[in-house]
């Protein structure tokens, strides 16, 4: 996820302070990975330097000055370009799990046990996500569906690999 583009998109509804941006980000996108304040302010500093935001006002308070940021026309154009650019599909050709299975075979360990353990972990995570989806709002349901579909694909791969384990052992131990 592009934090910078996400913060720019949030600014399109109007100027905000860094604290407000963090809160809006966490509410909409950061359920599992909230932003750190330092990340918000370093990102805003970079966006300011690149001319994608500007300081719309500074308020003095009991602590440090609070800058209010506004998106520039260049920032709006940048968000539009980012939104229109498709994300590259992730082919997962460098899989840690595949590496573990092959290394288990090469070292004469039980690769089937690795697959079984991973299957159990995937199923455990799927139960957690299904429960969260059941209790969540539409945004939570959609993000859980995305994760569940990926986990289902992983489970299909685990089953396929388990079925081909003997053949894989022949190939990798030659």
ZIQUIMO-V928259 format. One record per residue. RES is the residue in three letters. SS is DSSP state (~ for helix, > for strand, _ for the rest). PSI is psi as a letter, one per 30 degrees, with the letter a starting at -180 (NA if undefined). Layout:
res->[RES;RES]
ss->[SS;SS]
psi->[PSI;PSI]
//
This chain:
res->[UNK;UNK;UNK;UNK;UNK;UNK;UNK;UNK;UNK;UNK;UNK;UNK;UNK;UNK;UNK;UNK;UNK;UNK;UNK;UNK;UNK;UNK;UNK;UNK;UNK;UNK;UNK;UNK;UNK;UNK;UNK;UNK;UNK;UNK;UNK;UNK;UNK;UNK;UNK;UNK;UNK;UNK;UNK;UNK;UNK;UNK;UNK;UNK;UNK;UNK;UNK;UNK;UNK;UNK;UNK;UNK;UNK;UNK;UNK;UNK;UNK;UNK;UNK;UNK;UNK;UNK;UNK;UNK;UNK;UNK;UNK;UNK;UNK;UNK;UNK;UNK;UNK;UNK;UNK;UNK;UNK;UNK;UNK;UNK;UNK;UNK;UNK;UNK;UNK;UNK;UNK;UNK;UNK;UNK;UNK;UNK;UNK;UNK;UNK;UNK;UNK;UNK;UNK;UNK;UNK;UNK;UNK;UNK;UNK;UNK;UNK;UNK;UNK;UNK;UNK;UNK;UNK;UNK;UNK;UNK;UNK;UNK;UNK;UNK;UNK;UNK;UNK;UNK;UNK;UNK;UNK;UNK;UNK;UNK;UNK;UNK;UNK;UNK;UNK;UNK;UNK;UNK;UNK;UNK;UNK;UNK;UNK;UNK;UNK;UNK;UNK;UNK;UNK;UNK;UNK;UNK;UNK;UNK;UNK;UNK;UNK;UNK;UNK;UNK;UNK;UNK;UNK;UNK;UNK;UNK;UNK;UNK;UNK;UNK]
ss->[_;_;~;~;~;~;~;~;~;~;~;_;_;_;_;>;>;~;~;~;~;~;~;~;~;~;~;~;_;_;_;_;_;_;_;_;~;~;~;~;~;~;~;~;~;~;~;~;~;_;_;_;>;>;>;>;>;>;>;_;_;_;_;_;_;>;>;>;>;>;>;_;~;~;~;~;~;~;~;~;~;~;~;~;_;_;_;_;_;_;_;_;_;_;_;~;~;~;~;~;~;~;~;~;~;~;_;_;_;_;~;~;~;~;~;~;~;~;~;~;~;~;~;~;~;~;~;~;~;~;~;~;~;~;~;_;_;~;~;~;~;~;~;~;~;~;~;~;~;~;~;~;~;~;~;~;~;~;~;~;~;~;~;_;~;~;~;~;~;~;~;~;_;_]
psi->[k;j;e;e;e;e;e;e;e;e;f;f;f;l;k;l;l;e;e;e;e;e;e;e;e;e;e;e;f;g;e;f;i;k;k;k;e;e;e;e;e;e;e;e;e;e;e;e;e;g;g;f;l;l;k;f;l;k;k;k;a;f;b;l;k;j;k;k;k;k;k;l;e;e;e;e;e;e;e;e;e;e;e;f;k;k;k;k;k;j;f;h;f;i;k;e;e;e;e;e;e;e;e;e;e;f;g;h;l;j;e;e;e;e;e;e;e;e;e;e;e;e;e;e;e;e;e;e;e;e;e;e;e;e;f;l;a;e;e;e;e;e;e;e;e;e;e;e;e;e;e;e;e;e;e;e;e;e;e;e;e;e;f;g;e;e;e;e;e;e;e;f;g;NA]
//
